[in-house]
Amino acid sequence: MGASTTITGNWTWSDESSFSYNNFAPNQNKTGTLCAYLNVKDGTWRTNKDCSSLLSCICEFIPSQNNTINNLIH
């Protein structure tokens, strides 16, 4: 999902935008060299030491007035 730790251990997004929100599951290790992935069953974030794992991706979508999510789904 584009979140990982830096060499200094701080979390960052792959596009280098501010990491001001997180939704880590309770008891997740959030220190060390890690990547985050989304648990689709409950919406929480989990951590994984293997950042080369191939998992599904999440893309940001901002609907416009002419292009609402309902119009795209139907």
C-alpha positions as CSV (number, residue, x, y, z in Angstrom):
1,M,0.0,0.0,0.0
2,G,3.0,2.2,-0.2
3,A,3.9,2.6,3.5
4,S,7.3,1.5,4.8
5,T,9.9,2.4,7.3
6,T,13.0,4.4,6.5
7,I,16.6,3.6,7.6
8,T,15.9,5.8,10.7
9,G,12.8,3.8,11.5
10,N,10.2,6.5,10.6
11,W,7.2,5.5,8.6
12,T,6.8,7.1,5.2
13,W,4.7,6.9,2.1
14,S,6.3,5.8,-1.2
15,D,5.4,9.2,-2.7
16,E,7.1,10.9,0.3
17,S,3.8,12.6,1.4
18,S,3.2,13.2,5.1
19,F,2.6,10.1,7.2
20,S,0.0,11.7,9.4
21,Y,-2.6,8.9,9.5
22,N,-2.3,5.2,10.3
23,N,-4.6,2.3,11.2
24,F,-2.3,-0.4,12.5
25,A,-3.9,-3.4,14.1
26,P,-3.3,-3.8,17.9
27,N,0.0,-5.5,18.8
28,Q,1.6,-4.9,15.4
29,N,5.4,-4.5,15.4
30,K,6.0,-0.9,14.1
31,T,9.7,-0.7,14.5
32,G,12.6,-2.0,12.3
33,T,12.6,-2.4,8.6
34,L,9.0,-3.1,7.7
35,C,6.3,-2.6,5.1
36,A,2.6,-2.2,5.7
37,Y,-0.3,-4.0,4.1
38,L,-4.1,-3.8,4.5
39,N,-6.1,-6.6,6.1
40,V,-9.2,-6.4,4.0
41,K,-11.3,-8.3,6.5
42,D,-11.2,-5.5,9.1
43,G,-9.5,-2.6,7.4
44,T,-6.5,-2.5,9.8
45,W,-2.9,-2.3,8.7
46,R,-0.5,-5.1,9.4
47,T,3.3,-5.1,9.1
48,N,5.6,-7.4,7.2
49,K,9.4,-7.7,7.2
50,D,9.3,-9.0,3.6
51,C,8.8,-5.8,1.6
52,S,9.3,-7.8,-1.7
53,S,6.0,-9.7,-1.2
54,L,3.6,-9.3,-4.1
55,L,0.3,-8.2,-2.7
56,S,-2.8,-6.3,-4.1
57,C,-2.4,-2.6,-4.4
58,I,-4.5,0.3,-3.3
59,C,-5.0,3.4,-5.5
60,E,-6.2,6.8,-4.4
61,F,-9.3,7.9,-6.3
62,I,-10.8,11.4,-6.0
63,P,-14.2,11.5,-7.8
64,S,-15.1,14.6,-9.8
65,Q,-18.6,16.0,-10.2
66,N,-18.9,14.2,-13.6
67,N,-17.2,11.0,-12.4
68,T,-18.7,9.8,-9.2
69,I,-17.9,6.3,-7.8
70,N,-21.5,5.2,-8.4
71,N,-21.2,6.1,-12.1
72,L,-18.0,4.1,-12.3
73,I,-19.4,1.0,-10.6
74,H,-22.6,0.8,-12.6
